[in-house]
Amino acid sequence: MNVLTKSIIGLLCVTTLAGTYFSYTEHQNNRQWEQQQQHNTQYWSHMQSIYLRDFDYALAESLAASTISDRQAALQSAIENANFILQSVRIGSVTMNFQSWSYESFITDGSRYLAYPASEKEISLNPDQLEQIQRLRTFARTALPYLDQMRKKAVDSSISDIQQISTEMEEALSQLDSVSTYGNKAFNEFLYNQNPYIPPKPGTVFAGETTYTATELAAKAKIFMGEAWNKGAGKQIVHISGGRAPNSEKSWISSYRTPMENQPAPILQH
C-alpha cells in the first residue's frame, strides 16, 4: 500500500469521523431544544390552568355573591386573572409558537366586558350581564381539559402532538358563543363614560383663524405661483374649498371661482 493510498484512506476516515460527530452534535442540540420546548409547554399550560380555574371560580363567586361588594370583589378577581392569562398567552405565542385566536379573543373580550358588571350598583345583575358571564364560564370549562392534556403530554410527547391538542382546543372554542356587546347601549355608554370625548379647546373648531376675501386670496395665490401665474391655457381661477364669502349670510362655500385679468393660469387648490 503506497503513501497516496494511505493518505486517501486516512482522509476518508477523518471525514467520516467528523461527519459522525457533527451529526451526533446536531441531534443532541435538536433533542435539547425539543426538551426545552416540552418543559416550557408544561410550565405554560400548568400556569394557564391555574389562572383559568381561578378565573372560572371568581365568575362563579360573582354569581353566588349575596352583596354588591362581594360581587364586585369577585369580578375584579376575574379581571385580574384574565390579565394574567393574556400576558402568559403573549409569551407563549413567542416562545412556543402557541396560536389560538379563539382562546385569546375570549379572554380579551372577557377582561374588557367584566368591568361593566363590576360597576353595577344594583343588588342583582341584569339578564344580559348574567348571560355574558355564563358564556365566559362555558369558555373556561371547555378550554381547561385541553390545557390539562397539553401539560401531561409535554412530559413525553413531541411538540407536534402538543400543537395538535392546541388546534383541537381552537376548534372547540370556535363553536362557542363569544361575549356579545353589539348593540348594547348600556355597555357602550359605560365605555364612553370611562373615556369621554373632551375637545382639545373650547369654542368653534376654526374660531380665531384668519379669513380672506376672494380678492385677498387671489393676490396671495399670485404671489405663491410667481412666474407660473401667467402660463398655461384657460383663465386664472381661484378655487376655494372653504371660507367666508364677502357680504353673504353663508358661513361656508363648497366652491367659489373668480376670473383674474383673463390671463391663463393653472387651477390652484386651497
Secondary structure as GFF3:
##gff-version 3
##sequence-region A 1 270
A	DSSP	alpha_helix	3	64	.	.	.	ID=ss1
A	DSSP	alpha_helix	68	95	.	.	.	ID=ss2
A	DSSP	alpha_helix	101	118	.	.	.	ID=ss3
A	DSSP	alpha_helix	127	153	.	.	.	ID=ss4
A	DSSP	alpha_helix	159	174	.	.	.	ID=ss5
A	DSSP	alpha_helix	185	194	.	.	.	ID=ss6
A	DSSP	alpha_helix	214	225	.	.	.	ID=ss7
A	DSSP	three_ten_helix	226	230	.	.	.	ID=ss8
A	DSSP	beta_strand	238	239	.	.	.	ID=ss9
A	DSSP	beta_strand	268	269	.	.	.	ID=ss10
###
